[in-house]
């Protein structure tokens, strides 16, 4: 069996950035489910500047919508929202929690380089800069 070379820290960080960007761009182009948009707007989310980091729909054993977003103010929010089957009507907000303190915002972590939170913030800034020039 061939030995696979492990990616270096910069490659791992680049892969993480690509993954975050892919998810954020996907939901920006597609639009977040209406139920998530409504809950976010009622809590001050500016969807033109916030990014969705992770969004799971109809995952067995979980609320209809759950994941994490990065607000326009650089805050990380974990959410769990029960909605109808079309994800338009909000049935309950089980969780809307600022989890910024739990994110790794370090840019020089030994062995891993940039933390996931730092990469997410950089990605958000890059997308905002791209939006301004578009």
C-alpha positions, 0 to 999 in steps of 0.5 A, spaced: 500 500 500 502 506 498 504 511 503 500 517 503 504 524 504 501 528 510 499 535 508 503 540 511 500 546 516 499 551 510 496 546 506 491 544 511 489 551 513 488 552 505 483 546 505 479 549 511 479 555 508 476 552 501 471 548 505 469 554 509 468 558 502 465 553 499 459 552 504 459 560 505 458 561 497 453 556 496 448 558 501 449 566 499 448 564 492 442 559 494 439 563 500 438 560 507 432 557 508 426 562 510 426 559 517 433 561 518 433 567 515 427 570 519 430 567 526 437 570 524 433 577 522 430 577 528 436 577 532 440 582 528 443 578 522 445 582 516 445 576 511 449 580 506 455 580 510 454 574 515 456 567 512 453 560 514 459 556 516 455 549 516 448 548 515 444 541 516 437 540 513 433 534 516 438 530 519 435 524 523 435 525 530 436 533 530 432 539 529 430 541 522 435 546 521 442 546 525 449 549 524 453 555 525 454 561 522 459 567 523 455 574 524 457 580 520 460 582 527 465 577 527 461 572 532 460 565 531 453 563 533 450 555 533 443 554 532 438 549 532 431 551 529 425 546 528 421 548 522 416 545 517 418 540 512 419 546 507 423 550 512 419 556 511 415 556 518 419 556 524 416 552 529 421 553 535 428 555 536 432 550 540 438 554 540 441 560 538 448 561 542 454 565 541 460 560 541 465 565 539 469 563 546 469 556 544 472 558 537 480 557 536 481 564 533 489 563 534 493 565 527 499 561 530 497 555 533 503 550 534 502 544 529 496 546 526 497 553 524 491 558 524 485 556 528 478 554 524 475 561 527 481 565 524 480 562 518 473 563 518 474 570 519 479 571 514 474 568 509 469 572 511 473 578 510 475 576 503 468 574 501 466 581 503 472 584 499 470 580 493 463 583 494 465 590 494 469 589 487 464 586 484 
